[in-house]
Structure formats: structure tokens, C-alpha cells
Amino acid sequence: MSSLGPSDEPNTVHTTTTTTTTTTTTVPNAASDDTVPSGFEPLPTDTEFYTAAGEGGTFDNFIGDVNNSDSESSFGDFEEFSQTPSTVSTTVSKSMADDVLEGLESDYVTTVSRTPQVNAQLNEMTRKLQENLDAESLLPEPSPKAQSVPPPPGPETRGKPPPVIDIDAVKRSIASIRLKNPRLTSALDNGSSRIPLPSLSPPPNQILVPPHPIIPFAPLSSFYKSTPKALQSRGNLSRSCTLCAAISLLSLPLQSVDLTVDVLGCDIRDSDTPGTVVKYFSPAVRWLTSKGCSSVVLRFVGPNVVCSTNFDNYTFFKSTYDVFMRSGSYGVPDLCVAYNAGIWGYESWDCTVKLMKGVTFLVTSYTVEEGEDDYERVKELRGGEGVCVLEPEENFYGSGEERRTESKKEGRVYKENKCWQIWRF
């Protein structure tokens, strides 16, 4: 009869039969077995499990001792139990030990492994998830100043709330995919590098037009284009847009206001017929009314005024402005405008500029050089009185069409309302 001792081989099982014949069987060590699949924990290696009945103990006694133990231990942590010579010996055959080991291995592998079919399903689900996420990541983000307009709901989405996407869950899924399936991650990265990303800049034919407080988008957009039709529209809209831009720049109140604007130095180009007046100035009347003005009245004053009959929002006075200021029809306007005045070249402006008081005066010219000449002449006539709110500069709302004139100076391009300046007296 033999017993286990410290010098015994750890992988050797000793069994004792009633005829005292000892049979030795070698059990493979799971910790060093090359057949253990990658990623799995090794199976228990305690030889006591197979020698429980070898020398005086029984298999049932061993299991009972384990169940009654105060500590929770793995199979590899069991202490060697006491051998009692008086107990009845029971033989555990090699075939029984092999059966137990095979059952444990089968149960362990079945619990933690996946079948090829399960692997295929998981890979397919991972591929579809990654495709959906890649498609979402290619969508450009909205501009912080522009808001995208969602399409109208179809019959299948009308009345249903939009789906909510858990971004954190998506990120966790992507991270899990990259950890668990490096081959899929590599394939996806290689494929996404070949997909062209959409450009976030506007197409070449798309023009971004900033909004204006008074001028609507459609007429405003013509000043951002250079097509023949746009240039023609700019010529027709230049007077109204320049007037409204000046009112906006000066922050004149519009809500519930009876607005009066005097148009000085009118000639045949501004007032030859009622149709001409309406073409050039009715847009401004509409826009200002839409912004809350109770009424908008334009008074046309000048020695060359053609129209003589008042209509709608327009009244006409055939005289110089200094004479009109002395008449009973005069009242201080909210704004005076002189389009393409030529103050520097006409002495008839001298009395008008000198007599202006308590008014704001907008002056335009055909060129910036003429605008600077007008500026110097106004300073001279006013003798230092008055404040120039806007010094001569190119007017964005000037006409796009060149004006042909016999007095044109070499190297200058003449356009109506090309330059503007604003004074306060």
C-alpha cells in the first residue's frame, strides 16, 4: 500500500486494488497542453480529484469535505485531505477518470465557445452596423448660422416622432468591434479611405447672400451677381436700395412712423413720367411699409422736375430746394437725398446746402473722385458746421451699368450712385 507524498509526480495517479497491484496512469496537464484553444482558461490540474479513493478515502467523502469547507476554492486550490486507513477502499478506474475529465472539458468548451454558425451571424451583424455608422459619419454638420429645413413628412412618417440615436451606445459598439474583430476593423478602415468625403463648401454656382434689415432677399441677390439680367435689375433698384440702406445705417425708427423723404435735384431720369417714378421708387415704399411705417411720402423737388401731378405716395415741386424750404409746403423731412448731384460743379446747390438745418443729407455721385469733390465743396459751404456721418466711399448698391457721358474724364468709369456720403446739419 502506498500514499501520496510531497515527492510524488503531480501528474501521476495511484490506484490500489484488493490484490495490492498498483497501476500508474498519466493524465495530461491542461496548463501545458498545446491543444487548449487560444483565449480559454486551462482546465483544473489537481490530481487529488482522481485519487480521492486511492488510499483510505472515498470519492463521496472528498466531495462532502469540499462542500463543507468555509472557503470557496477552485479545483486547483483544494488542500490534500486526510487519509484514513480504516475507511473502506474504493477503486476509481482509469476509464472513470477519463470520463469525468472529458465531461468537464465538453461542458467548459460548450459554455464559453461559439459555433461557426454563431460566429457568422455575429460577423454579419457587425458588418451591417459598421456600414450604417459609416454612412452617418459622412453626413456634413450644419452650419452654426444656417439651419437645415427637414423634408416634409411622408405618409409613413407623418405623426411619428423622429428616431433617437444613442451616440454613446454607438461609440461603445464601434469600440467593441475594433477590439473583438481586428480583421473587420482593418477592412472597414481601408474601405473608408477610398470613399470621397462630401465638400462642406457651397457649390461654385451657389451665392451666399447675407440678410438685410429692410431689403428683401430677391432684389438684394441681384447685387451679388454679374449676369446681364442682374446688372439691369441693379440699375432699376439702385435708388430704392441706396435709400433703404442709408435708413438702416442711420437706424431711423420705422415702426408706426409717418416717414417723409425729400428727393432733391430731380431731372428727367428720375421723374419724366409717373411710370419712371414707380419703377425707381415704389420698391422702397413697399419695403418700408412692410417694416411698420404708417405712411411713406416722397417729395420730388428740383428745377428740372417733369411730373406735375401728385399721385399715391409721391408729390412734385418744380423749384430749387432753397425756394421750397421757404414755402408753406415745407416740413423738415426725415431724410434728404440727392442722387448723382454734382454739388462740386453746379452753383445752384450753394444756397440749398447753406440753408439746410436739422436734416440728414444723403449724396451720391457717379465716381468716387466726384464724391470726394462733393465732400470738399460741402465742407466749404458749411464753414465747418455739420457732421459727416459717412465719408465718401464706394456704394455697394450702385448701378451695375456704365453711364455714357460726353464730359467723362479719361480713365474713370461712371455709374449711377457709385459713391455715397451722408451728412447731418
NORLIN-V935810 format. One record per pair of residues at least 6 apart in sequence whose C-alpha atoms are under 6 Angstrom apart, sorted by the first residue. I is the first residue (numbers start at 1). J is the second residue. Records with the same first field share a line. If there is no record, write none. Layout:
# NORLIN-V935810
I: J  J
This chain:
# NORLIN-V935810
3: 55
11: 26  27
12: 26
13: 24  25
14: 24
15: 54
16: 22  54
30: 42  43
31: 42
44: 75  76
46: 76
52: 58  59
53: 59  90
56: 83  84  85  87  89
57: 83
178: 185
222: 230
231: 400
234: 399  400
235: 399
236: 280
238: 397  398  399
240: 281  284
242: 397
254: 292  293
255: 292  293
256: 292  293  294
257: 293  294
258: 294  295
259: 296
260: 296  297  333  334
261: 298  333  334  335  336
262: 298  299  336
263: 299  300  337  338
264: 301  302  337  338
265: 302
266: 302  305
267: 304  305
271: 277  306  307
272: 306
297: 313
298: 314
299: 314  315  316
300: 316
301: 317  318
302: 318  319  320
303: 318  319  320
305: 318
308: 316
321: 352
322: 352
335: 360
336: 361
337: 361  362
338: 363
339: 364
340: 364  365  366
343: 349  374
344: 373  374  377
354: 382
357: 425
358: 425
359: 425
360: 423  424
361: 422  423
362: 421  422
363: 420  421
364: 417  419  420
365: 371  417  419
366: 414  415  416  417  418
367: 414  418  419
368: 419
371: 392  419
372: 392
386: 424  425
387: 423  424
388: 422  423
389: 422  423
390: 421  422
391: 421
392: 420  421
393: 419  420
394: 418  419
395: 418  419  420
398: 417  418
399: 415  416
402: 414  415
403: 414  415
